[in-house]
């Protein structure tokens, strides 16, 4: 996949490297601004697995 993207970017190696960096930054921005906030309520990160004594519960 990365080879396909690299071959389809215009310019020489320096321009392609800069465009690749910008493309990666855009992907990270979209993930943090839209995808992760949308998915966060769907993930069980807020579910605690400790009881009041501080020991793990099984089950």
N, C-alpha and C positions, 0 to 999 in steps of 0.2 A: 504494500500500500504506500509506504513512504517513497519508494522508488518511482511509483506512478506519479505521485504528487511532485517529486523533484523534477521528473522529465517534463511535466506540463507547466512548470513555472517559467516565465520569460526571463531572459537576461543571462548574464554570465554567472560564474560561481558566487561572486560576492553579492550580486543582486538577488540570486536565489536564496542565499543564506539569510539575507536581511528579510526577504519576503517570508521565509520559513519561520523566522523568529516572530514576525508580526502575526502570522497565521496562528502560531502556537499561543501567543498572548491573547488573541481574540477568542480562541477556544477556551482558555482558562477563564477569561472574563465572563463568557457566556455561561460556563459551568457554575461559577460562583454567584452570578447575579440572578440566574433563572433556574437552572436545573437543580442545584443543591437545595435552595429554599423550597422548591416545589416538592422534592423527594423527602425532605427532613421529617414531615409529619408521618410519612409512611414507614419510617425506620424505627426500630425498637430501642433507640439509644437512651430514652428516658426511663426505661423499665429497670428498676433496681433489683439486684439479686442478693442483697444483704439484709439480714434481719436486724433488729435493734441492738443485738449484742456484737455486731460487726463480723459475724461469721457467715459463710456462704450457705445459701439454701440450695438443696438439690431438688429440682422438680418444681 
